[in-house]
Amino acid sequence: MEEQIKNALIGPLMSEGIVVDEVSYGVDPEEKVNTLYVVIDSFEKEVDIEMVVKATKIINPIVDELDLIKDEYTLDVSSKEKGEN
């Protein structure tokens, strides 16, 4: 499922200069809710809050259309921390 979602996101996000680094799905240990995590990066500039908001607006309808997640979940879009490999 994660790979299908990642593959569906790559093109639309790349057209905005946003790179999909990782997609994972699991239970948030603090919130105890199902969570779809999407980690983004950019080769063009540093990821800021505006880029995260833009990515979220692109990701939401794509994931909804794929309809791969049947349970309720939270979408968590964040940036890759610099210095990580």
CORSUL-V817017 format. One line per field, one symbol per residue. ss: DSSP state (H for helix, E for strand, L for the rest). phi: phi as a letter, one per 30 degrees, with the letter a starting at -180 (. if undefined). burial: I if it has 24 or more other ideal C-beta (glycine too) atoms within 12 Angstrom, else O. A space follows every 50 residues. Layout:
BEGIN
ss->???
phi->???
burial->???
END
This chain:
BEGIN
ss->LHHHHHHHHHHHHHLLLLEEEEEEEEELLLLLLEEEEEEEELLLLLLLHH HHHHHHHHHHHHHHHHLLLLLLLEEEEEELLLLLL
phi->.edddedddedddddciccddabbbacddddibdbccbccbbddaddcdd dddddddddeddddddhdcdddaccbcbcdddjdc
burial->OOOOIIOIIOOIIOOIOIIIIIIOIOOOOOOOOOIIIIIIIIOOOOIOOO IIOOIIOIIOOIIOOOOOOOOOIOIIIIIIOOOOO
END
